[in-house]
Amino acid sequence: MNDAQKWLDQIITDMPYIEEGIYDDARQLKTYGKAKKYVRSFKHDFGGDFGGTPEEQMYSAFNTMLEDVVNKLNQDSNNAEIK
């Protein structure tokens, strides 16, 4: 059980770095629209059936992290100058 707790703690510790890496990758694309589409392409589709299993909860947490990245991209685009 101790190994499982260490594993979970490490995932939680790494999440900000993973989120930042996805954000940095997305910003390499030419437009905010393409960047948001790229990030959303990694989202897990539950197909309308979410049973709350541990696996689904992990996917849900990952999806939430992806939406946080999209929100950052939205903020960036809201502050972008119109050309």
C-alpha positions as CSV (number, residue, x, y, z in Angstrom):
1,M,0.0,0.0,0.0
2,N,2.9,2.3,0.7
3,D,4.1,2.0,-2.9
4,A,0.6,3.0,-4.2
5,Q,0.6,6.1,-2.0
6,K,4.1,7.0,-3.3
7,W,2.9,6.5,-6.8
8,L,-0.2,8.7,-6.3
9,D,1.9,11.4,-4.6
10,Q,4.3,11.4,-7.5
11,I,1.5,11.8,-10.0
12,I,0.1,14.8,-8.1
13,T,3.5,16.3,-7.8
14,D,4.1,15.9,-11.6
15,M,0.8,17.2,-12.8
16,P,1.8,20.9,-12.9
17,Y,4.9,20.0,-15.0
18,I,2.8,17.8,-17.3
19,E,0.2,20.6,-17.7
20,E,3.0,23.1,-18.5
21,G,4.5,20.7,-21.0
22,I,1.2,20.3,-22.8
23,Y,0.7,24.1,-22.8
24,D,4.2,24.7,-24.2
25,D,3.6,22.1,-27.0
26,A,0.3,23.7,-27.9
27,R,1.8,27.1,-28.1
28,Q,4.1,25.9,-30.8
29,L,1.2,25.7,-33.2
30,K,0.4,28.6,-35.4
31,T,-3.0,29.6,-34.1
32,Y,-4.9,29.4,-30.8
33,G,-7.6,27.5,-32.5
34,K,-5.2,24.8,-33.6
35,A,-3.6,24.8,-30.1
36,K,-6.9,24.2,-28.4
37,K,-7.9,21.5,-30.9
38,Y,-4.5,19.8,-30.3
39,V,-5.0,19.8,-26.5
40,R,-8.6,18.6,-26.7
41,S,-7.5,15.7,-29.0
42,F,-6.0,14.0,-25.9
43,K,-9.3,14.1,-23.9
44,H,-10.8,10.8,-23.0
45,D,-14.4,10.3,-24.3
46,F,-16.5,8.4,-21.9
47,G,-19.2,7.9,-24.5
48,G,-22.0,9.0,-22.1
49,D,-21.2,6.1,-19.7
50,F,-19.2,7.2,-16.6
51,G,-19.3,4.6,-13.9
52,G,-16.8,6.3,-11.5
53,T,-14.3,3.5,-11.6
54,P,-10.7,4.3,-10.5
55,E,-9.6,4.3,-14.2
56,E,-12.4,6.6,-15.2
57,Q,-11.6,9.0,-12.4
58,M,-7.9,9.1,-13.5
59,Y,-9.1,9.9,-17.1
60,S,-11.5,12.5,-15.7
61,A,-8.6,14.2,-13.7
62,F,-6.5,14.2,-16.9
63,N,-9.4,15.7,-18.9
64,T,-9.7,18.4,-16.2
65,M,-6.0,19.2,-16.6
66,L,-6.5,19.5,-20.4
67,E,-9.3,21.9,-19.9
68,D,-7.1,24.0,-17.6
69,V,-4.6,24.2,-20.5
70,V,-7.4,25.3,-22.9
71,N,-8.4,27.9,-20.4
72,K,-4.9,29.3,-20.3
73,L,-4.9,29.4,-24.1
74,N,-8.2,31.2,-24.0
75,Q,-6.7,33.8,-21.6
76,D,-3.7,34.2,-24.0
77,S,-6.0,34.7,-27.0
78,N,-8.1,37.2,-25.1
79,N,-5.0,39.3,-24.5
80,A,-3.7,38.9,-28.0
81,E,-3.5,41.9,-30.3
82,I,-5.8,41.9,-33.3
83,K,-3.8,42.0,-36.5
